[in-house]
Amino acid sequence: MQLSATQRGILALVVGIAVFSLQDVILKRLSGDYPLYQAMVIRSLTAVPLLLIIVRLMDGRLTTITTPNWALMLARGFLNFTAYTAYYLGLAAMPMADTVALFFTAPLFITIAAALVFKERIGPLNLIALAAGFLGMVMIFNPGASIFDPAALLPVLGALGYALTQLATRVLGRTETAGAMTFWGNLSFLAAALALTAVFGSGAHDGATHPSLAFLTRGWQEMPVSDLLLFMACGLIASVGLSLLTYAYRVAPSSSVAPFEYSFIIWGVLWGWLFWAQLPTVLAWAGIALLIGAGLLVIRAEAKTEKAAPEGAA
């Protein structure tokens, strides 16, 4: 069966999201035994040769990774590292579906940040989306519960960091290739993870009882070959997933494929139920639905803006 470019893009994105979700399963399962920086060091080292191959395939040559903007590329990578560190620290303590859903507040933060930085107008649809997204986030937080875990703020912080990373990507993307930004981003992950290793690797800060804090401050651990292979698999997962997502956005309009990123929440619910017997509460389900609806409104508003733009404005 012949698939159109848009259909190929959607298929690639859905598969890429499913692949990426496996990394979350691995890191959550091992978060009680190892520190996050240990996983990031192994993952980043594994990804280096794979990303070089991807750069060669995407850009046609490896010289695109040499750039005078290397400092800005590293800064973008460190910002992305901060975003995902916050997300994974939250994942160590929270149900998987709730963590993923809160991270998907990122489109709302992108809308706000773009208005502040690029002076983009926030239209009526975006205003409705912001209000609905905020309400959905509050419902997942459930402030009326007897115990509120501050770890719930971590995926929201991660979403904010991710939004700022995307704005930096828009600026750097004018002169840098996607392959080069990915390669430098991985170097930033490796450098930041090694810095955390220098601080916490000795185990001098062991003893934290909260899962998120322990996942950050635990000392470097010896591991069996099976766990080492799982962490190395994260490097393969990240490389393959990134390639599929990059392909999706290269062959199909972003307004067509972006809504399918919300399939990540489906995997979050499924893996949380299968591996940890966790399902969202009724209130959290309603909040997740509001967040998805808010994100889709943002995407729809962006698609209308793109269609209304003069020819060649992009």
C-alpha positions as CSV (number, residue, x, y, z in Angstrom):
1,M,0.0,0.0,0.0
2,Q,1.3,3.4,-1.0
3,L,1.4,5.9,1.9
4,S,1.4,9.7,1.4
5,A,4.1,11.8,2.9
6,T,1.7,12.9,5.7
7,Q,0.7,9.3,6.4
8,R,4.4,8.3,6.5
9,G,5.1,11.2,8.9
10,I,2.3,10.3,11.2
11,L,3.4,6.6,11.3
12,A,7.0,7.6,12.0
13,L,6.0,9.9,14.8
14,V,3.7,7.3,16.5
15,V,6.3,4.6,16.3
16,G,9.0,7.1,17.5
17,I,6.8,8.1,20.5
18,A,6.3,4.4,21.4
19,V,10.0,3.8,21.2
20,F,10.8,6.8,23.5
21,S,8.3,5.6,26.1
22,L,10.4,2.5,26.6
23,Q,13.2,4.7,28.0
24,D,10.8,6.1,30.7
25,V,10.0,2.5,31.7
26,I,13.7,1.6,32.0
27,L,14.6,4.7,34.0
28,K,11.6,4.4,36.4
29,R,12.2,0.7,37.0
30,L,15.9,1.3,37.9
31,S,15.4,4.7,39.7
32,G,15.3,3.0,43.1
33,D,18.8,1.4,42.6
34,Y,20.9,3.9,40.6
35,P,21.4,7.6,40.3
36,L,20.0,9.4,37.2
37,Y,23.4,10.8,36.3
38,Q,24.8,7.3,36.0
39,A,22.1,6.4,33.5
40,M,22.8,9.6,31.6
41,V,26.5,9.0,31.3
42,I,26.0,5.5,30.0
43,R,23.2,6.5,27.7
44,S,25.1,9.5,26.2
45,L,28.3,7.5,25.6
46,T,26.3,4.8,23.8
47,A,24.5,7.4,21.7
48,V,27.7,9.2,20.4
49,P,28.6,6.7,17.6
50,L,24.9,6.2,16.8
51,L,24.3,10.0,16.5
52,L,27.4,10.4,14.2
53,I,25.8,7.9,11.9
54,I,22.5,9.8,12.1
55,V,24.3,13.1,11.3
56,R,25.9,11.5,8.3
57,L,22.6,10.2,7.1
58,M,20.6,13.3,7.8
59,D,23.1,16.0,6.6
60,G,25.1,14.0,4.1
61,R,28.4,14.9,5.8
62,L,29.8,15.0,9.3
63,T,31.3,18.5,9.0
64,T,28.0,20.1,10.0
65,I,28.8,19.4,13.6
66,T,31.6,21.9,13.5
67,T,30.1,25.3,14.1
68,P,31.1,28.7,15.4
69,N,27.9,28.6,17.5
70,W,29.2,25.7,19.6
71,A,28.7,27.7,22.9
72,L,25.1,28.4,22.1
73,M,24.6,24.8,21.1
74,L,26.0,23.6,24.4
75,A,23.8,26.1,26.3
76,R,20.7,24.8,24.5
77,G,21.8,21.3,25.4
78,F,22.3,22.1,29.1
79,L,18.9,23.7,29.2
80,N,17.4,20.5,27.7
81,F,19.3,18.4,30.2
82,T,17.8,20.4,33.0
83,A,14.4,19.9,31.6
84,Y,14.7,16.2,31.3
85,T,16.4,15.8,34.6
86,A,13.4,17.5,36.3
87,Y,11.1,15.2,34.3
88,Y,12.9,12.0,35.3
89,L,13.3,13.0,38.9
90,G,9.5,13.5,39.0
91,L,9.0,10.2,37.3
92,A,10.9,8.4,40.1
93,A,8.3,9.5,42.6
94,M,5.0,9.9,40.7
95,P,2.7,7.6,38.7
96,M,3.9,7.4,35.1
97,A,0.7,8.7,33.5
98,D,0.5,11.8,35.7
99,T,4.1,12.6,35.1
100,V,3.8,12.4,31.3
101,A,0.6,14.4,31.4
102,L,2.1,17.2,33.4
103,F,5.1,17.3,31.1
104,F,2.7,18.0,28.2
105,T,2.0,21.4,29.6
106,A,5.0,22.3,27.4
107,P,2.9,23.6,24.5
108,L,1.2,26.0,26.9
109,F,4.6,27.3,28.1
110,I,5.8,27.6,24.5
111,T,2.9,29.8,23.7
112,I,3.6,32.1,26.6
113,A,7.3,32.2,26.1
114,A,6.9,32.9,22.3
115,A,4.7,35.8,23.2
116,L,7.2,37.2,25.6
117,V,10.4,36.6,23.6
118,F,9.2,36.8,20.0
119,K,6.2,39.1,20.6
120,E,3.9,36.6,19.0
121,R,0.2,37.4,19.5
122,I,-1.8,35.1,21.8
123,G,-5.1,34.6,20.0
124,P,-8.5,33.6,21.4
125,L,-7.9,29.9,20.9
126,N,-4.6,30.1,22.7
127,L,-6.2,32.0,25.6
128,I,-8.8,29.3,25.9
129,A,-6.1,26.6,25.7
130,L,-4.0,28.3,28.5
131,A,-7.0,28.5,30.8
132,A,-8.0,24.9,30.1
133,G,-4.4,23.7,30.5
134,F,-4.0,25.4,33.8
135,L,-7.2,23.9,35.1
136,G,-6.1,20.5,33.9
137,M,-2.8,20.9,35.6
138,V,-4.5,21.8,38.9
139,M,-6.8,18.8,38.7
140,I,-3.8,16.4,38.3
141,F,-2.1,18.2,41.2
142,N,-5.3,17.7,43.3
143,P,-4.5,20.3,45.9
144,G,-7.4,19.2,48.0
145,A,-5.8,15.8,48.7
146,S,-4.5,15.2,52.2
147,I,-0.9,14.9,51.0
148,F,0.7,16.9,48.2
149,D,4.0,15.6,46.8
150,P,6.3,18.5,45.7
151,A,7.6,16.0,43.1
152,A,4.5,16.9,41.1
153,L,6.1,20.3,40.3
154,L,9.2,18.6,38.7
155,P,7.5,17.6,35.4
156,V,6.0,21.1,35.1
157,L,9.5,22.5,35.6
158,G,10.7,20.1,33.0
159,A,8.0,21.3,30.6
160,L,9.0,24.9,31.1
161,G,12.7,24.0,30.4
162,Y,11.6,22.1,27.3
163,A,9.6,25.0,26.1
164,L,12.6,27.3,26.4
165,T,14.7,24.7,24.6
166,Q,12.3,24.7,21.7
167,L,12.6,28.5,21.5
168,A,16.4,28.2,21.4
169,T,15.9,25.5,18.7
170,R,13.9,27.9,16.6
171,V,16.7,30.5,16.8
172,L,19.6,28.1,16.2
173,G,17.7,26.2,13.5
174,R,18.1,29.2,11.2
175,T,21.8,28.4,10.8
176,E,22.3,24.9,12.3
177,T,21.1,21.5,11.1
178,A,18.9,19.2,13.2
179,G,21.6,16.6,13.2
180,A,24.3,19.0,14.5
181,M,21.9,20.3,17.3
182,T,21.2,16.7,18.3
183,F,24.9,15.8,18.5
184,W,25.8,18.9,20.5
185,G,22.8,18.3,22.7
186,N,24.1,14.8,23.5
187,L,27.5,16.2,24.4
188,S,25.8,18.6,26.8
189,F,24.0,15.7,28.4
190,L,27.3,13.8,28.8
191,A,29.1,16.8,30.2
192,A,26.4,17.7,32.7
193,A,26.0,14.0,33.8
194,L,29.8,13.8,34.4
195,A,29.6,17.0,36.5
196,L,26.9,15.4,38.6
197,T,29.1,12.3,38.9
198,A,31.9,14.4,40.3
199,V,29.6,15.9,42.9
200,F,27.6,12.9,44.0
201,G,29.5,9.9,42.6
202,S,31.4,9.2,45.8
203,G,28.2,8.5,47.7
204,A,28.9,11.3,50.3
205,H,25.4,12.6,49.8
206,D,23.6,9.2,50.2
207,G,20.7,8.9,52.6
208,A,17.9,10.8,51.0
209,T,14.5,9.1,51.6
210,H,12.4,10.9,49.0
211,P,12.6,8.9,45.7
212,S,13.3,12.0,43.6
213,L,16.1,13.3,45.8
214,A,17.6,9.9,46.1
215,F,17.6,9.5,42.3
216,L,19.7,12.6,42.1
217,T,22.1,12.3,45.1
218,R,22.7,8.6,45.3
219,G,26.3,7.5,44.8
220,W,27.6,5.7,41.6
221,Q,26.6,2.0,41.9
222,E,28.1,-1.2,40.7
223,M,25.7,-2.9,38.3
224,P,25.2,-6.3,36.8
225,V,25.6,-6.7,33.0
226,S,21.8,-6.9,32.6
227,D,21.3,-3.4,34.1
228,L,24.2,-2.0,32.1
229,L,22.6,-3.3,28.9
230,L,19.3,-1.6,29.9
231,F,21.1,1.8,30.3
232,M,22.9,1.3,27.0
233,A,19.5,0.5,25.4
234,C,18.4,4.0,26.5
235,G,21.1,5.4,24.1
236,L,19.8,3.2,21.3
237,I,16.2,4.2,22.1
238,A,17.0,7.9,22.1
239,S,18.8,7.7,18.8
240,V,16.2,5.7,17.0
241,G,13.3,7.6,18.5
242,L,14.9,10.9,17.6
243,S,15.5,9.8,14.0
244,L,11.8,8.8,13.6
245,L,10.6,12.1,15.0
246,T,13.0,14.1,12.9
247,Y,11.8,12.2,9.8
248,A,8.2,12.8,10.7
249,Y,8.6,16.5,10.9
250,R,10.7,16.6,7.7
251,V,8.3,14.8,5.5
252,A,4.9,16.0,6.9
253,P,3.4,19.4,8.0
254,S,3.9,19.9,11.7
255,S,0.2,20.7,12.1
256,S,-0.6,17.2,10.8
257,V,1.8,15.2,12.9
258,A,2.1,17.2,16.2
259,P,-1.3,16.1,17.6
260,F,-0.1,12.5,17.6
261,E,2.6,13.3,20.1
262,Y,-0.2,13.0,22.7
263,S,-0.1,9.2,22.1
264,F,2.8,9.4,24.6
265,I,0.1,9.7,27.3
266,I,-1.5,6.5,26.2
267,W,1.8,4.7,26.6
268,G,2.3,6.4,30.0
269,V,-1.0,5.0,31.2
270,L,-0.4,1.5,29.7
271,W,3.1,1.1,31.1
272,G,2.1,2.5,34.5
273,W,-0.7,0.0,34.7
274,L,1.3,-3.0,33.4
275,F,4.4,-2.5,35.5
276,W,3.3,-0.6,38.6
277,A,-0.5,-1.3,38.7
278,Q,-1.0,2.5,38.7
279,L,-4.0,4.2,37.1
280,P,-4.9,7.9,37.3
281,T,-7.7,9.0,39.6
282,V,-11.0,10.1,38.1
283,L,-10.0,13.7,38.7
284,A,-6.6,13.1,37.1
285,W,-8.3,11.5,34.1
286,A,-10.4,14.7,33.7
287,G,-7.2,16.8,34.0
288,I,-5.4,14.8,31.4
289,A,-8.3,15.2,29.0
290,L,-8.2,19.0,29.6
291,L,-4.5,19.1,29.0
292,I,-4.8,17.1,25.8
293,G,-7.6,19.4,24.6
294,A,-5.6,22.5,25.5
295,G,-2.5,21.2,23.6
296,L,-4.6,20.4,20.5
297,L,-6.1,23.9,20.6
298,V,-2.6,25.4,20.6
299,I,-1.6,23.2,17.7
300,R,-4.8,24.2,15.8
301,A,-4.1,27.9,16.4
302,E,-0.5,27.5,15.1
303,A,-1.8,25.8,12.0
304,K,-4.2,28.6,11.3
305,T,-1.4,31.2,11.8
306,E,0.8,29.3,9.3
307,K,-1.9,29.2,6.7
308,A,-2.6,32.9,7.1
309,A,1.1,33.9,6.8
310,P,2.1,35.4,3.4
311,E,3.9,33.1,1.0
312,G,7.5,32.8,1.9
313,A,7.1,34.3,5.4
314,A,8.2,31.0,7.0
